[in-house]
Amino acid sequence: MLADLTIDLSGLNCPLPILRAKKALAQLQSGQMLATTCTDPATPTDFAAFCRQTGHELVESTANNGKFHFIIKKR
């Protein structure tokens, strides 16, 4: 799946990954996709809650070797 914007949030701990994702989403138009890579183990729960609260769609959430990858579709 191709994202319109990709950001690497590796090394950042809560709440910075969410805050940086929110800032990145503000640059996108409705329907565009943001891809993120994170290392904070709390991010799967945080990103799911963030999307539920803001109305963005969490299209994909995967984990591999201590890295978490998310694709979020802007509402």
ChimeraX attribute file (.defattr): number of C-alpha atoms within 10 A of each C-alpha:
attribute: neighborCount
match mode: 1-to-1
recipient: residues
	/A:1	8
	/A:2	10
	/A:3	13
	/A:4	13
	/A:5	15
	/A:6	16
	/A:7	14
	/A:8	15
	/A:9	20
	/A:10	14
	/A:11	11
	/A:12	14
	/A:13	15
	/A:14	12
	/A:15	12
	/A:16	13
	/A:17	25
	/A:18	17
	/A:19	11
	/A:20	16
	/A:21	20
	/A:22	14
	/A:23	11
	/A:24	16
	/A:25	20
	/A:26	11
	/A:27	11
	/A:28	16
	/A:29	12
	/A:30	12
	/A:31	13
	/A:32	16
	/A:33	24
	/A:34	24
	/A:35	22
	/A:36	22
	/A:37	20
	/A:38	22
	/A:39	20
	/A:40	20
	/A:41	14
	/A:42	14
	/A:43	23
	/A:44	17
	/A:45	9
	/A:46	16
	/A:47	19
	/A:48	16
	/A:49	13
	/A:50	18
	/A:51	17
	/A:52	12
	/A:53	9
	/A:54	11
	/A:55	12
	/A:56	18
	/A:57	17
	/A:58	19
	/A:59	14
	/A:60	12
	/A:61	16
	/A:62	11
	/A:63	14
	/A:64	8
	/A:65	6
	/A:66	9
	/A:67	15
	/A:68	20
	/A:69	18
	/A:70	21
	/A:71	22
	/A:72	23
	/A:73	23
	/A:74	19
	/A:75	15
